[in-house]
Amino acid sequence: MSGESGDRLSRWKGGYWDVDNTPWHKTEPNESLVKHWYKATQGRQGLRVLFPLCGASVDLNWLYRQNHSVVGVEGVRKGVEKLFTEADVEYDVTKVDEIDSWKFQTQDKRLTVYLADFLGMTNEVAGTFDAVFDRGALEAMEESDRPAYISTIQGLLKKDFVYILSGFDYKAEQKTGPPRPLPQPVVEQLFGQFADVEILTQEKEEERAIKWNIPNLIRNTYLIKNKK
């Protein structure tokens, strides 16, 4: 693991997981995922679904229980262990020498999480994916890491992919991230070379607006698909 990668993961481990400061973790499946999944995927079954920077999200188990094959990538072991414990499944842990990481996987091989830096993930290790759900991943990245993140994502996508992205719309000077703002022009700039971007929903975030002191805070849910 490179020094830069180790520093990035250590900040999340020490600043959040080690002190149980994980305000993004929810006990129920994400509302945007539940609301938009069927429309975005047109009801297709047996998809391979990627969750970058997945933490201990219950969203992976929600799709796993619907017979999809789900893969997450998370840099902090405590988050991965929490995910599998809450999913109440038996799993094995094996070393992945190609990227100096560990793989947690259910015995039926349909729920997998790599304990790794996402920016080091390759399709040779993880394969390619029909769908991505990105809530709290891209918006957690430093702006300087976004090009590497998009390049990594692009290498993991199948040609006919669907990508659901959740992101806040506010001016960067209004708040120090994470999360960092993802207004539509920024999302279009990041994905525009290979994908089309549309907004599925725009929702006011009144509680966070008060907490963050950002008037008229909006969360956008985007649908990103292969450019026609």
Secondary structure, DSSP 4 states (H G I P E B T S, - for coil): --HHHHHHHHHHHHHTGGGT--TT--SS--HHHHHHHHHHHTT--S-EEEEET-TT-THHHHHHTTT-EEEEEES-HHHHHHHHHHHT--EEEEEEGGGTEEEEEETTSSEEEEES-GGG--HHHH--EEEEEEESSGGGS-GGGHHHHHHHHHHTEEEEEEEEEEEEES-GGG---SS----HHHHHHHHTTTEEEEEEEEEE-HHHHHHHT-TT-EEEEEEEEE--
